C-alpha cells in the first residue's frame, strides 16, 4: 500500500520535527501495511519562509531518512514530492522537479482554506496543456467545498484529480470536514487518499486504518481503485475515475473531453 501526501521528512516543514519522530511515524505506517511513502513537502507556502526547498538538498535529506529506516529494518521506500501552495505561477515552477510527481505528470496543489483563488482554472488549464494533471489537495477542508460539494463535479469534468485526507474521513479535522469527505466518498468523487501525516501523535499515518474500514462500508471495487490509483500515480499513468454514469474511465479521457468542448466553443465563437 502506498501513502500519498504526508510530511515525514525531519525538519523540512511543519511535519516530523526530527529523525526520531520520523522513524516513529514510519514504524506506524509499516504496521498498517504501507510499503511506499510519497513525502510531499510544503512548497511556496507562507509557512515555508526561511526553509530550504532546494531540490538537491531535499533529495539528500530523503536519502538520509531512507538510510536510517533501512537500519531500523522498516520496509518502506520514501519517494520525493511536494504539496504546492497555489500561486499563479504553476507552469513556471513545473520546471522544478521537486514540484512534480509521477514522472512529471502530476502536481499536488493546495488552496487557501477560506477562498478559492480567482483564475485558478486558467492556470490549471495551462498546466494540463503541458501534460501535467492538477491534483487538488484535501478539498474537504476548504470552506467553499464545505458549503457546496457540487463544485467538485465541475473540477472532475475538467480532469482534475481529487485527493482527500484519510484523517478527514476518520473525523480528525472535525464534524464539517468529516461530513464533506463522506459526501465526496458516497458520490465516488475521491480519486486518491493520503494520510497527510505530520507527527507521531494526533496526525500520524492512518491510511491503513481507513482502508480497513472502507472495506466494510464501500464496494471492494472502489476500494481497490483508491489503492491502485496511488501506484498509477507514481508510474505517471492515468488514474481510474468513477464517472457520473457509474462507468470507470480515466482522468486523461476526462481532460480530452473537456479540451474538445473548449475548442468546439472557440470555433463557434469565431
C-alpha positions in Angstrom: 0.0 0.0 0.0 1.2 3.5 -0.9 0.6 6.6 1.3 0.4 9.6 -0.9 0.6 13.0 0.8 2.5 13.3 4.1 5.1 15.4 5.8 7.5 12.8 7.3 10.9 14.4 6.3 12.5 15.6 9.5 12.7 19.3 10.0 11.8 20.0 6.4 8.4 21.8 7.0 5.7 21.6 9.7 5.8 17.8 9.7 8.2 15.5 11.6 10.3 17.6 14.0 13.3 15.3 14.0 14.6 11.9 12.9 13.3 10.1 15.9 9.7 11.3 15.2 10.0 10.4 11.5 11.1 6.9 12.4 8.2 6.5 14.9 5.8 7.7 12.2 7.2 5.2 9.6 7.0 2.4 12.1 3.3 3.1 12.4 3.0 3.3 8.6 4.7 -0.1 8.2 2.4 -1.7 10.9 -0.5 -0.7 8.7 0.9 -2.4 5.6 2.3 0.7 3.9 5.3 -0.1 1.7 5.8 3.3 0.0 5.5 6.8 1.2 5.4 9.9 -1.0 6.7 12.7 1.1 5.1 15.9 0.0 7.0 18.8 1.4 5.2 22.2 1.5 6.3 24.3 -1.4 6.0 28.2 -1.7 3.6 28.2 1.3 3.9 31.3 3.6 4.8 28.9 6.4 7.9 27.8 4.5 9.7 31.2 4.8 13.3 30.5 5.6 13.1 26.8 4.8 15.4 25.1 2.4 13.4 23.6 -0.5 16.3 23.2 -2.9 15.8 20.0 -4.9 19.2 18.6 -4.3 19.0 19.4 -0.6 15.6 17.7 -0.2 16.9 14.7 -2.1 19.9 14.4 0.2 17.6 14.6 3.3 15.4 11.9 1.8 18.4 9.7 1.3 19.4 10.2 5.0 15.9 9.3 6.1 16.0 6.2 3.9 19.3 5.1 5.3 18.0 5.4 8.9 14.8 3.4 8.3 16.8 0.8 6.4 19.0 0.4 9.5 15.8 0.0 11.6 14.6 -2.7 9.1 11.5 -0.6 8.3 10.4 -1.9 4.9 9.3 1.4 3.4 10.6 3.2 0.3 10.5 7.0 0.5 9.6 9.0 -2.7 10.0 12.7 -3.3 7.2 15.1 -3.9 5.7 18.4 -2.9 2.4 20.0 -1.9 2.4 23.2 -3.9 0.6 26.2 -2.4 -1.4 27.8 -5.2 0.1 30.9 -6.8 -0.5 31.9 -10.5 3.0 30.6 -11.4 2.4 26.8 -11.6 3.5 26.5 -15.2 6.7 28.3 -14.3 7.6 26.3 -11.3 6.7 23.0 -13.0 10.3 23.2 -14.4 11.4 22.4 -10.8 11.4 18.6 -10.4 10.6 18.9 -6.7 7.1 20.2 -7.6 6.3 17.2 -9.9 5.1 13.7 -9.0 4.7 10.6 -11.2 7.5 11.2 -13.8 6.5 14.8 -14.3 2.8 14.0 -15.0 1.1 15.3 -11.8 1.3 18.3 -9.4 -0.3 18.3 -5.9 -1.8 21.7 -5.3 -3.1 23.2 -2.1 -5.5 26.2 -1.9 -6.0 28.7 1.0 -8.6 27.4 3.4 -11.1 30.2 3.1 -11.1 31.2 -0.6 -10.7 29.6 -4.0 -8.1 31.7 -5.8 -9.6 33.7 -8.8 -8.5 32.4 -12.2 -7.0 29.2 -10.9 -8.9 27.3 -13.7 -6.9 29.1 -16.3 -3.6 28.3 -14.6 -4.6 24.7 -14.3 -5.6 24.5 -17.9 -2.1 25.8 -18.9 -0.7 23.0 -16.8 -2.8 20.5 -18.5 -1.7 21.7 -21.9 1.8 20.8 -20.8 0.7 17.3 -19.9 0.5 17.9 -16.2 -2.6 16.9 -14.2 -3.5 19.0 -11.2 -4.2 17.1 -8.0 -6.3 19.2 -5.6 -5.2 18.5 -2.0 -7.9 17.9 0.6 -10.8 19.9 -0.8 -13.0 18.7 2.0 -11.1 21.2 4.2 -11.9 24.2 2.0 -14.8 26.5 3.0 -16.2 26.7 -0.5 -16.5 22.9 -0.9 -18.0 22.5 2.6 -20.7 25.0 1.5 -21.2 23.4 -1.9 -19.8 20.0 -2.7 -21.2 20.2 -6.3 -18.2 22.4 -7.2 -16.2 19.1 -7.2 -18.3 17.9 -10.2 -17.0 20.6 -12.5 -13.4 20.0 -11.3 -13.7 16.3 -12.2 -15.2 17.2 -15.6 -12.1 19.4 -16.2 -9.9 16.4 -15.5 -8.6 17.4 -12.0 -7.7 14.7 -9.6 -9.3 14.9 -6.1 -7.2 13.8 -3.1 -8.9 13.5 0.3 -7.1 13.2 3.7 -7.7 9.9 5.4 -7.8 11.8 8.7 -10.8 13.8 7.4 -12.8 10.5 6.9 -11.7 9.4 10.4 -13.0 12.6 12.0 -9.6 14.1 12.8 -10.5 17.5 11.4 -13.9 17.9 12.9 -17.5 17.3 12.0 -17.8 19.6 9.0 -14.7 18.1 7.3 -16.0 14.6 8.1 -19.4 15.3 6.6 -17.9 16.9 3.5 -15.4 14.0 2.9 -18.2 11.4 3.5 -20.3 13.2 0.8 -17.4 13.0 -1.7 -16.9 9.4 -0.8 -20.5 8.5 -1.3 -20.5 10.1 -4.8 -17.3 8.3 -5.7 -15.7 11.8 -6.2 -12.4 10.8 -4.4 -9.5 9.5 -6.6 -6.7 9.5 -4.1 -6.4 9.2 -0.3 -3.4 10.1 1.8 -2.7 10.3 5.5 -1.4 13.8 5.4 0.6 12.7 8.4 2.5 15.4 10.2 3.6 13.9 13.5 3.6 10.7 15.6 0.6 11.6 17.8 -2.7 13.1 16.6 -1.7 13.4 12.9 0.1 10.1 12.3 -0.2 7.7 9.4 -3.7 6.4 9.3 -4.3 5.2 5.7 -4.3 1.5 6.7 -6.9 2.1 9.4 -9.2 3.9 6.9 -8.8 1.3 4.1 -9.8 -1.5 6.5 -12.9 0.5 7.5 -13.8 1.2 3.8 -13.7 -2.5 3.0 -16.7 -2.9 5.2 -18.6 0.2 4.0 -17.8 0.6 0.3 -17.7 -1.7 -2.7 -14.5 -3.6 -2.9 -14.0 -2.5 -6.5 -14.0 1.2 -5.4 -11.6 0.5 -2.5 -9.3 -1.3 -5.0 -9.4 1.7 -7.3 -8.4 4.0 -4.5 -5.5 1.8 -3.5 -4.3 1.2 -7.1 -4.5 4.8 -8.1 -1.5 5.7 -6.0 0.6 3.1 -7.9 -0.7 4.5 -11.2 0.2 8.0 -9.9 3.8 7.0 -9.1 4.2 5.4 -12.5 2.9 8.6 -14.2 -0.2 6.7 -15.6 -3.8 7.9 -15.9 -5.8 7.3 -12.8 -9.1 5.4 -12.6 -12.2 7.6 -12.2 -15.8 6.6 -11.5 -17.8 8.7 -14.0 -21.2 10.2 -13.2 -22.8 7.4 -15.2 -21.1 4.8 -12.9 -18.6 3.7 -15.5 -14.9 3.5 -14.9 -12.8 5.8 -17.1 -9.6 7.8 -16.5 -8.6 11.4 -15.9 -6.8 11.6 -19.3 -10.1 10.9 -21.1 -11.9 13.4 -19.0 -9.4 16.2 -19.9 -9.6 15.2 -23.6 -13.3 15.5 -23.4 -13.1 18.9 -21.7 -10.5 20.2 -24.2 -12.7 19.1 -27.1 -15.6 21.0 -25.6 -13.4 24.2 -25.1 -12.1 24.1 -28.7 -15.6 23.5 -30.0 -16.9 26.6 -28.2 -13.9 28.6 -29.6 -14.8 27.6 -33.1 -18.4 28.5 -32.6 -17.5 31.9 -31.1 -15.1 32.6 -34.0 
